[in-house]
């Protein structure tokens, strides 16, 4: 994941050279698929999901704190606070990307979300959507 460390440094170098860019930062998520292996990474709250047997589950690790449980059985929700980004702070902050590998399984579907999808669409809806296959109809 050296490339993510390099990008982080470059964003801080940009801010030093051009003070108007101080605070410019981003989160990231990526997936590398080879014939035998899947390698994934994320920084911040960008997410990776894997669909297995009709269930869409989160693979990535959020760099955001969760809200405390108010009542037993209430789902934990992420906050809008991001604890780690590439760039984005007033002074250099090292980054510690999350990553993992898995065996490549043909037919597995992946969803990469850089921002906003969790607030737009709930996980049960994603799971229903992931089980449907788009159909094509021919016109007259």
N, C-alpha and C positions, 0 to 999 in steps of 0.2 A: 504494500500500500504506500510505497514511497511517493508515488505520484500525488497522493492527497497531501502528504507532508510538504511537498514542493509547491503545490497550489496554495496552501496555507501561507507559506513564506512569501510567495509572490504577491499575494493580496496585501500583506503587511508592507512589503517593499513598495508597492504601488501607492499606498497611503502615505508612506514617508516621503516619496518623491512628489506626490500631488496631494497636499493636505485636504483638499476638497473631497477626496475619496476616503478619508478616515471614517471608519465604521462600515465600510462596504464589506459584506460577507455573504455567505450562502451555506445552505445545507446540501448534502449530496447523497445519492443512492445509486448503486450500479450493480450489474449482473453480467458475468462473463460465462458464456455457455460453450463448452467444448464437447466433442463426441463422448467423453467419458466422465466429465466433472462439471459441476456448477460452482463458481466462486462468486460471492456477493460481498458488498461493503455498504456501510452507511456512516454518515456523520450528521448529528443534529436530529431533527424529527422527520426527515425524509424516510419513507418506509418501503419495505419490500414484503410482499405477500406471496404465498405459494398455495395453489389450489390442489388439494389431494382428495379424491373421491367425493367431490361436491362440497368440501369444506374449504373455506379461504382463511388461512391462518397467517399471522404476522411472523416473519422470519427475522427481520431487523430488530435492532435495539434502540429504543427512543432515548435521546438525551434531553428529556423533559421530565420534570417531577410530575407525579400523579396527585390528584386531589385525594384527601383522606376519605375513608369510608364514613358516611354519615349514618347509615342503617345497615345492619347485616343483610347481605344479599344485593346491595346496591352495586352496580358496576363502577369500577374505578375509571375515571376519565383523565386524560392528559390535560395539562395546562397549556397556555400559550407561551410559556417560558421555555427558551431553548438554552441549555447549559453548555453546548459545544457547537461551534460553527467553524467553517473555513474562513479566516479573516473575521472582521466584524467588531473587534474590540478596539479600544483606544490605544492599547499597547500590545505587543506580541504575546499571544497565548499559544502554547503548543496544542496540537490536536492529537487525539487518540481514536483513530477510526475503529469501528466494529467491523468484523469480517468473519466469514466462515466458508466452508466448502461442503459439498454434498455430491453424491453419485448422480450422474445424469440419468434421468428416467424419461424415455420418450412419452410424449403426451401430457407431461406436467405443464401447467400454465402458471405464469408469473405476472404479478402486477406491481409496477414501480410507481410510487406516489411521491412527487417532490414537494407538493404542498396542497392543502385544501380538501382533498377527497374525503378524509374522515369526517369533516364537518358537513359535507354535502350529501354523503351517502352512508347509511349505517352498515355495519358488518353483516347482519342478517340479510339485508338487501343484496350485498355483494355476493354472498353465498348463493342466493337464489339465482342471481344473474349469471354466476359462473357455471351453473348447471345447465343453462340453456345454450343451445347452439344456434347461431343465426342461420336463417334459411334464405335462399335466393329463389325468387320467382321470375319467370320469363314474361316479358310483356307481350301484347298482341302482335 
